[in-house]
Amino acid sequence: MRQFELLLAVGCLVAVLWPAIFGVRSFRGLMATGLVVLVAIQLIFEDYRWQMLALLITAGGLAIGDLLSPERELVWWRRLSRFLFGPVGLLVVSAPAMILPVIELPDPTGPQPIGTMSFVIDDPERFENYDDPAEEEPREIPIQVWYPSQPTDEDPMGWSSRPGEVAERVALEAGVPGWSLSHLASVPSHAVPDAPMLEGSLPVVIYSHGWTGFRAGGLNQIESLASQGYIVIAADHRYLSVASVFPDGTIDDLDETALPPEDEVPQEEYWSYAERLAETISEDQMMIIDALQDGADGLDDVADRADLGRIAIFGHSAGGGAAIRTCLLDERCGGVVGFDPWVEPLDDRVIATNPSFPLMVLRSDDWRNTQNDAVLRGIAERNVDESYWIGIRGASHADFTLASLLSPFGGRIGLNGTIPVERMIAVVDSYLRGFMDAYLLGAGDAALETAEFQGVEFELIPADPVSPEEEEEDVESGAGVPTTTTTTIPDDTTSTDG
């Protein structure tokens, strides 16, 4: 609960317990005046949210009772019942505000202030796959850039330029009423819009969300990297994002037909949709690199400071799988960190390509020991460079996103895994930053190999050098392509989608 929300709850508790403890009400109107003042302060300085409705009604009821009650003294049994049941009732009416608080984003881990800018990029030679492909419109996506900035006195923006609308779409996609996450409109970020960028040549990190995600889904990770000196770029992968927000404020919704439920279409058709989805996100990532390289679409200032020789990608679910595809096909990509990367949809010939870039995969309980995990393991073991294979016990698939912050009781009500949120954030930040520092800044990998966290299974898979001739033979023969018919996995494993 926020500061004045908590103060109002304490005021209600005092109003309930005062007569129970002292056996007599305070002077008529004194308690009512205090409660009205507390309600006014809370609404003025913190705004209304629906989770507070029951507590606000309770405060109003206590105030009216204080004014209208003819008896100022309480008999013993009324004092006892008020003492025993009053706090329980207050706990019940305060529960929604405690279960779904107005979240606070973790403080960035680095010393640099953060700035942010938004752009739109397109590729005239690439046609849109979704919405109405028959119109053959060029693919166009909104992107947001976070970067280390020079100090400024301006206030940071919200976690999105249209936080209320994005939160509503997230709620509806999760199957709950759109208004249920309306309180997230009040959550600020740490990034100042259009703040002057730090001078110098800066490494570049691209972030990609998964199916039904959005570009700020990994905002705490993005902000931490930006505060450490990285330019971080994230796209709303248009029609694959729950809400694609453009700089002019317009929003494109998710195209639900882009990936039909697996049990509603034939298997072959489902995986065809999934492959197209992964290819689209991957090509969006390449489009971002192209835009930086060309300095196009207003990106001149960012492109001038972007070191295109130091580029890595991290992504969640389908975004992580697409990042692996991008690095397999585009030598400009210098490394991948995947959070439960969904690699099953990748084309077999792409999967068969021997990776030659540093790779780190962090896996939740939901996605370990699955068919996807088997395919991913094959990619890691064929890597010509180093691979880091990490399992986080107690983590769920959503814990790699802002969803882990929605409720302090998330593990108990099924929103996220059982691992404490603070520990999950520390684990992910440590490995993500350590990877980027090692392979984009040349800081060495000692920090990665010596990091120890309770409940984290860490494995370094050594580089597996393969000559170009061997790689070409593998691709031509299809060797090393994991398929459902050749990979043995436990009977209780399941398929996953991003």
C-alpha positions in Angstrom: 0.0 0.0 0.0 1.1 3.6 -0.7 2.0 6.0 2.1 -1.4 7.7 2.5 -3.3 4.5 1.8 -1.6 3.0 4.8 -2.2 6.1 6.9 -5.9 5.9 6.1 -6.0 2.2 7.1 -4.3 3.1 10.4 -6.8 5.8 11.0 -9.6 3.4 10.5 -8.0 1.0 12.9 -7.8 3.7 15.5 -11.5 4.5 15.0 -12.4 0.9 15.5 -10.2 0.2 18.5 -10.5 3.4 20.5 -14.0 2.6 21.9 -12.9 -1.0 22.4 -9.9 0.0 24.5 -11.3 2.9 26.4 -14.9 1.9 26.5 -16.1 5.3 25.3 -16.1 7.0 22.0 -14.1 10.2 21.5 -15.7 13.6 21.4 -18.5 13.6 18.8 -17.1 14.6 15.4 -13.5 14.3 16.3 -12.9 10.9 14.8 -15.2 11.7 11.9 -13.2 14.8 11.1 -9.9 12.9 11.2 -11.2 10.2 8.9 -12.6 12.7 6.3 -9.2 14.5 6.3 -7.3 11.3 5.8 -9.7 10.3 2.9 -9.2 13.7 1.3 -5.4 13.6 1.6 -5.3 10.1 0.1 -7.5 10.9 -2.9 -5.7 14.2 -3.6 -2.1 13.0 -3.3 -2.4 9.4 -4.5 -5.5 9.3 -6.7 -8.3 6.8 -6.5 -7.9 3.2 -7.4 -10.6 0.5 -7.2 -8.7 -1.6 -4.7 -9.3 1.1 -2.1 -13.1 1.3 -2.6 -14.0 -1.0 0.3 -11.6 0.8 2.7 -12.9 4.2 1.6 -16.5 3.1 2.2 -15.5 1.7 5.6 -13.9 5.0 6.5 -17.1 6.8 5.5 -19.2 4.4 7.6 -17.0 4.9 10.7 -17.2 8.7 10.3 -21.0 8.6 10.0 -21.2 6.2 13.0 -19.1 8.6 15.0 -21.4 11.5 14.2 -24.8 9.7 14.6 -24.2 7.2 17.4 -26.4 8.3 20.4 -24.5 6.1 22.9 -20.9 7.2 23.6 -20.2 4.4 26.1 -19.9 0.7 25.0 -21.0 -2.3 27.1 -18.3 -5.0 27.7 -19.5 -7.4 25.1 -19.6 -4.8 22.4 -16.1 -3.7 23.3 -14.9 -7.3 23.1 -16.5 -8.0 19.8 -15.2 -4.7 18.3 -11.7 -5.6 19.6 -11.8 -9.1 18.2 -13.5 -8.7 14.9 -12.9 -5.0 14.0 -9.2 -5.6 12.9 -10.2 -8.7 11.0 -12.9 -6.7 9.1 -10.4 -4.0 8.3 -7.9 -6.6 7.0 -10.6 -7.9 4.7 -11.5 -4.5 3.2 -7.8 -3.6 2.9 -6.9 -6.9 1.2 -7.4 -5.8 -2.4 -5.1 -2.8 -1.9 -2.4 -5.1 -0.4 -2.7 -7.9 -2.9 -2.6 -5.6 -5.9 -0.5 -2.6 -4.8 0.7 0.2 -7.0 4.0 -1.4 -7.8 7.4 0.3 -7.6 10.0 -0.6 -10.3 13.3 -1.7 -8.8 15.9 1.0 -8.7 18.4 0.7 -11.6 21.7 -0.9 -10.6 24.0 1.6 -12.4 25.2 5.1 -11.6 24.0 6.8 -14.8 20.7 8.7 -15.2 18.4 7.2 -17.9 16.8 8.9 -20.9 14.4 7.5 -23.4 13.1 8.3 -26.9 10.5 6.7 -29.2 10.6 6.2 -32.9 8.9 4.3 -35.8 11.0 2.3 -38.2 10.0 0.5 -41.4 11.3 -1.6 -44.2 9.9 -0.8 -47.6 11.1 -4.1 -49.0 9.4 -6.2 -46.4 5.6 -6.7 -46.4 3.4 -7.0 -43.4 2.6 -10.6 -42.4 -0.4 -9.7 -40.2 -3.6 -7.7 -40.0 -4.4 -7.7 -43.7 -1.4 -9.1 -45.6 -3.3 -8.8 -48.9 -2.7 -5.0 -48.7 1.0 -5.6 -49.1 2.0 -2.7 -46.8 5.6 -2.3 -45.6 6.3 -3.7 -42.2 6.4 -0.9 -39.6 7.1 -1.1 -35.9 7.3 1.3 -33.0 10.6 1.1 -31.0 11.7 2.8 -27.8 15.3 3.5 -26.9 16.7 3.8 -23.3 20.2 5.1 -22.8 22.6 6.6 -20.2 21.8 10.3 -20.2 23.3 13.5 -18.9 21.8 14.8 -15.6 18.4 16.6 -15.9 15.8 18.0 -13.6 12.9 16.7 -15.7 10.5 14.2 -14.2 10.6 10.6 -15.5 7.8 9.3 -17.7 5.4 6.4 -16.8 6.3 2.9 -17.6 4.5 3.4 -20.9 3.5 6.4 -22.8 -0.1 5.0 -22.7 0.0 3.0 -19.4 -3.7 2.8 -18.8 -4.6 1.5 -22.3 -1.7 -1.0 -22.3 -2.6 -2.3 -18.8 -6.2 -2.7 -19.9 -5.2 -4.9 -22.8 -2.8 -6.9 -20.7 -5.7 -7.6 -18.2 -8.1 -8.6 -21.0 -5.5 -10.9 -22.5 -5.1 -12.5 -19.1 -8.8 -13.2 -19.0 -9.7 -10.6 -16.3 -11.7 -7.4 -16.5 -9.8 -4.6 -18.2 -10.2 -2.3 -15.2 -8.6 -4.7 -12.9 -5.1 -3.4 -13.7 -6.1 0.2 -14.1 -4.0 1.1 -11.0 -0.8 0.5 -13.1 -1.4 3.8 -14.8 0.2 5.4 -11.8 3.5 3.6 -11.9 6.5 5.8 -12.9 9.7 4.6 -14.6 13.2 6.0 -14.1 13.6 7.3 -17.6 13.3 11.0 -18.6 11.9 11.6 -22.1 14.3 13.1 -24.6 17.0 13.6 -22.0 20.4 14.5 -23.6 22.4 11.3 -24.3 25.7 10.6 -22.7 28.7 11.3 -25.0 30.8 8.5 -26.4 30.5 5.2 -28.2 28.1 2.9 -26.4 27.3 -0.8 -26.8 23.9 -1.8 -28.0 21.4 -4.3 -26.5 18.1 -5.2 -28.2 15.2 -6.6 -26.1 12.3 -8.6 -27.6 9.1 -9.6 -25.8 7.3 -12.9 -26.4 3.9 -13.6 -27.9 1.3 -11.3 -26.3 4.1 -9.3 -24.6 5.0 -5.7 -25.0 8.2 -3.7 -25.2 8.3 -2.7 -21.5 7.8 -6.2 -20.3 11.4 -6.3 -19.2 11.6 -2.7 -18.1 13.5 -3.3 -14.9 16.2 -5.2 -16.9 16.2 -2.6 -19.6 16.6 0.3 -17.1 19.4 -1.4 -15.2 21.4 -2.0 -18.4 20.8 1.6 -19.6 22.0 2.9 -16.2 25.2 0.8 -16.7 26.1 2.5 -20.0 24.2 0.5 -22.6 21.9 1.7 -25.3 18.9 -0.6 -25.0 16.3 -0.8 -27.8 13.0 -2.6 -27.6 10.2 -2.9 -30.1 6.5 -3.6 -29.9 6.5 -6.4 -32.4 3.4 -5.1 -34.2 0.3 -7.4 -34.1 2.3 -9.9 -32.0 2.4 -7.4 -29.0 -0.6 -7.1 -26.7 -0.5 -3.4 -27.5 1.9 -1.7 -30.0 2.2 2.0 -28.9 3.3 4.5 -31.5 4.9 7.9 -30.7 1.8 9.7 -31.8 -0.3 7.8 -29.2 -2.1 5.4 -31.5 -2.2 1.8 -30.5 -2.4 -1.3 -32.7 -3.9 -4.4 -30.9 -2.8 -8.0 -30.9 -3.7 -10.0 -34.0 -5.2 -13.1 -32.2 -5.1 -15.1 -35.4 -1.3 -14.8 -35.5 -1.0 -17.9 -33.2 -4.2 -19.8 -32.8 -4.5 -22.0 -29.6 -2.6 -25.3 -30.2 -5.7 -27.4 -29.5 -7.8 -25.6 -32.1 -5.8 -26.2 -35.3 -4.0 -29.2 -36.8 -0.4 -29.6 -35.4 1.2 -28.9 -38.8 -0.8 -25.7 -39.2 0.0 -24.5 -35.6 3.8 -24.9 -36.1 3.5 -23.1 -39.4 2.0 -20.1 -37.5 4.6 -20.4 -34.8 7.5 -20.5 -37.3 6.2 -17.3 -39.1 5.9 -15.6 -35.7 9.5 -16.4 -34.8 10.7 -15.3 -38.2 8.8 -12.0 -37.9 10.3 -11.1 -34.5 13.8 -12.1 -35.8 13.5 -10.0 -38.9 12.3 -7.1 -36.7 15.5 -7.4 -34.7 17.5 -7.3 -37.9 15.5 -4.3 -39.0 16.5 -2.4 -35.8 20.2 -3.1 -36.5 19.7 -2.0 -40.1 18.0 1.3 -38.9 21.0 1.9 -36.6 23.4 1.2 -39.4 21.7 3.5 -41.8 20.9 6.2 -39.2 17.3 6.2 -40.7 14.0 7.4 -39.4 15.3 10.0 -37.0 17.7 7.7 -35.3 20.8 9.8 -36.2 21.7 10.8 -32.6 21.3 7.2 -31.4 23.2 5.8 -34.4 26.0 8.3 -33.9 26.7 6.9 -30.4 25.8 3.2 -31.1 28.8 1.0 -31.4 27.6 -1.5 -34.1 30.6 -3.7 -33.4 29.1 -4.5 -30.0 25.5 -5.7 -30.3 23.7 -8.3 -28.3 20.1 -9.4 -27.9 18.1 -10.6 -25.0 14.5 -11.8 -25.1 11.7 -13.6 -23.4 10.0 -16.7 -24.8 9.3 -16.2 -28.5 11.5 -13.1 -28.4 14.4 -15.1 -27.0 14.0 -17.9 -29.6 13.9 -15.2 -32.3 17.1 -13.7 -30.9 18.9 -17.1 -31.3 17.6 -17.2 -34.9 18.9 -13.7 -35.6 22.4 -14.5 -34.3 22.5 -17.7 -36.3 21.8 -15.8 -39.5 23.3 -12.3 -38.9 26.9 -12.0 -37.9 26.3 -8.5 -36.6 24.8 -10.1 -33.5 27.4 -10.7 -30.9 25.5 -12.7 -28.3 22.2 -13.8 -26.9 20.6 -14.1 -23.5 17.3 -16.0 -23.6 14.7 -16.2 -20.9 12.9 -19.4 -21.6 13.7 -19.0 -25.3 11.1 -20.7 -27.5 13.2 -22.4 -30.2 10.8 -25.2 -31.3 9.3 -23.0 -34.1 12.6 -22.3 -35.7 13.2 -23.9 -39.1 15.2 -27.2 -38.9 17.9 -25.9 -41.2 18.3 -22.8 -39.0 18.5 -24.9 -35.9 21.1 -27.2 -37.5 23.5 -24.2 -38.1 26.3 -24.4 -35.6 26.1 -21.3 -33.4 29.3 -19.2 -33.1 28.3 -16.6 -30.6 28.2 -16.5 -26.7 24.8 -17.8 -25.5 23.1 -17.8 -22.1 19.8 -19.4 -21.4 17.9 -19.0 -18.1 15.0 -21.4 -17.7 12.1 -21.5 -15.3 10.5 -24.6 -13.8 7.7 -24.3 -16.3 10.0 -24.7 -19.3 12.6 -27.2 -18.1 12.5 -30.8 -19.2 10.3 -30.0 -22.1 10.7 -30.8 -25.8 11.7 -27.1 -26.2 14.4 -27.6 -23.6 15.8 -30.6 -25.6 16.0 -28.6 -28.8 17.6 -25.7 -26.9 20.2 -28.0 -25.3 21.2 -29.3 -28.7 21.9 -25.7 -29.9 23.9 -24.9 -26.8 26.1 -28.1 -27.1 26.9 -27.4 -30.7 28.0 -23.9 -30.0 31.4 -22.9 -31.3 31.5 -20.3 -28.5 30.6 -20.7 -24.8 27.1 -21.4 -23.6 25.7 -20.9 -20.1 22.9 -23.3 -19.1 21.0 -22.0 -16.1 18.0 -23.3 -14.3 16.2 -21.2 -11.7 14.2 -23.4 -9.2 10.9 -21.9 -8.1 10.7 -19.5 -11.1 7.7 -19.4 -13.5 7.7 -18.3 -17.1 6.2 -14.9 -16.2 8.9 -14.2 -13.5 11.2 -12.9 -16.3 8.8 -10.0 -16.9 7.2 -7.2 -14.9 4.4 -9.7 -14.0 6.5 -10.8 -11.1 6.0 -7.4 -9.5 2.2 -7.3 -9.7 1.6 -8.7 -6.3 3.7 -9.5 -3.2 1.5 -12.5 -2.8 1.9 -13.6 -6.4 3.4 -16.9 -5.6 0.4 -17.8 -3.4 -2.2 -16.8 -5.9 -0.6 -18.3 -9.0 0.6 -15.1 -10.6 4.3 -16.2 -10.5 6.5 -18.8 -9.1 7.6 -19.6 -5.5 11.0 -17.9 -5.7 11.0 -14.6 -3.8 10.7 -11.7 -6.3 13.7 -9.9 -4.9 15.9 -12.9 -5.4 14.6 -13.5 -8.9 15.4 -9.9 -9.9 18.9 -10.2 -8.4 19.6 -13.5 -10.2 18.4 -12.2 -13.6 20.2 -8.8 -13.3 23.4 -10.4 -12.2 23.6 -12.9 -15.0 22.3 -10.5 -17.6 24.7 -7.7 -16.7 27.6 -10.1 -16.3 27.0 -11.5 -19.7 26.8 -8.1 -21.4 29.9 -6.8 -19.5 31.9 -9.9 -20.5 31.0 -10.0 -24.2 30.3 -6.4 -25.1 32.7 -4.6 -22.7 35.4 -7.3 -22.5 35.3 -7.4 -18.7 35.9 -11.2 -18.6 33.6 -13.9 -17.5 34.8 -14.4 -14.0 31.8 -12.7 -12.5 29.5 -15.2 -14.4 31.4 -18.3 -13.3 31.8 -17.3 -9.6 28.2 -16.0 -9.0 26.4 -18.2 -6.5 22.7 -18.1 -5.8 20.5 -20.4 -3.8 18.3 -22.5 -6.0 20.2 -21.7 -9.2 21.7 -24.6 -11.3 24.6 -23.2 -13.3 26.5 -25.0 -16.0 29.1 -23.7 -18.4 29.1 -25.7 -21.6 32.6 -25.3 -23.2 33.0 -24.1 -26.8 32.7 -26.8 -29.4 34.9 -25.7 -32.3 33.6 -26.8 -35.7 35.3 -26.1 -39.0 33.4 -24.3 -41.8 33.5 -27.5 -43.8 31.9 -29.5 -41.0 29.3 -26.9 -40.5 28.4 -27.0 -44.2 28.2 -30.8 -44.1 25.9 -30.7 -41.0 23.5 -28.2 -42.7 23.4 -30.1 -46.0 22.8 -33.5 -44.3 20.4 -32.1 -41.6 22.7 -33.5 -38.9 22.1 -32.2 -35.4 18.6 -31.1 -36.1 16.6 -32.1 -32.9 13.1 -33.4 -33.8 10.3 -35.0 -31.8 11.2 -38.4 -33.4 14.9 -38.4 -32.5 15.1 -36.6 -29.2 14.4 -38.7 -26.1 12.7 -36.7 -23.3 10.9 -37.8 -20.1 7.3 -38.9 -20.4 6.0 -36.0 -18.4 7.5 -33.3 -20.6 5.2 -30.9 -22.4 5.4 -28.6 -25.3 5.4 -24.8 -24.6 4.5 -21.7 -26.5 5.9 -18.2 -26.3 
